[in-house]
């Protein structure tokens, strides 16, 4: 079982930056994929960014060039650097881990971007 704890959310003005952190309870070097998802009010959960065990990454088109996902295997941490934030980025952001035994989720952290 993998426990994930997100932090770093908050209120920021449009154009600002935030860095989300996800602390994992296990060695992330062996995790196939870790990702960040978000869910805005009234909208479906969507993949924002993912990083694979080999280091490759993928992003939603809406955040390409603005968000960067990274991982620190030594600290068992995954980060999401969010720059040039827009009001439409407002959502609850969830950390996710895909392992052999299944999918695991954090509790989420709120990001609110004011215009």
N, C-alpha and C positions, 0 to 999 in steps of 0.2 A: 504494500500500500504506500502511496505517495501523498504526503501532505504539502500543500502549497499555500503560501501566505503572501498576498500582494500588499504593497504600500506605495506611497508617493502620489496618490491622487489629490485633487484639490480644485480650487477655483482659480482660474487664470484668465487674463484678457486675451482677446483675439490677437494673434501674432506672437504670443508668448510661448514658453516652453515648459515642459514637465518631464521628469524621468520616473517611470514606474519601475518598481523592483518586485521580483518574485523569488522568495526563498523556498527552496525545496528541502524536504526532510531526508532525501536520499541522494546518492551520487548521480548527478545529472549527466555525467559523461557517458553513461550507458543508456540514457533515455533516447529513444529513436527520434522524437520530435518534441519540441516545446514551442508553445505559441501563445499569442495574446488574441483574445476575442473581445468583442464589445457588443453591448446591447443598449440601444437608445429606447426611450419610452415609446411604446407602440410599434416598435420595429423588431425584426428578427435578429437573432444572434448572428454576428458575422465575424469571419476571420480577419484580423488586422495584419498580423505578421507571424511568421513561423521560422524557426531555425532548426535545422536537422543535425543529427549526430555528427555528420561530416563537416558541418559548418555552413552548408548552403542555406540561403534564406529565400523567402518569398513574401510578397506584400500585396495587400489589396490595392487596386488601382488608385483608390481615393487617398491613399497615404504615401504613395511612392514619392520619394524625394523629400519627404518631410519627417518620416518616422524611421528609426533604425533599431532593429532588434539585435541583441548581443547576449553572449553567455560567458560566465566565468566559472569554469568547471572546478577550479580550486575552492571556490566559495559556495558552490552549488546555487548560483544565482543566475537569473535571467533578467534582462533589462529591456525596457522599451523607451528610447529617447524620442520624445515628441516635440518637434519644432514647428514654428509657424502654425500654431493651432488655430482652428476655425470653430465657429459655433456649432457646426455640424459634427464636430468630433465629440461633443457632449454625449456621455454614455457611462455605463458601468463597464469597467474593463476587467476581464478575467484572465488569469493565467491558466494554462492547460498543459498537461503532460501526457504524451502517448507512449505507453509501455506495453510489454507483452501481455500483461494482466488486464489491460484496459485503459480507459481514459480517466484522468483525474483533474479536478478543478479546484481553484481557490475560491475564496468567498467573495471576491470582487472588490474593486476600489472605484469610487466615483470620480469622474473627471467632468468638470463643468467649465465651459469656455464662454465668456461673456463677450457680447459684441460692442 
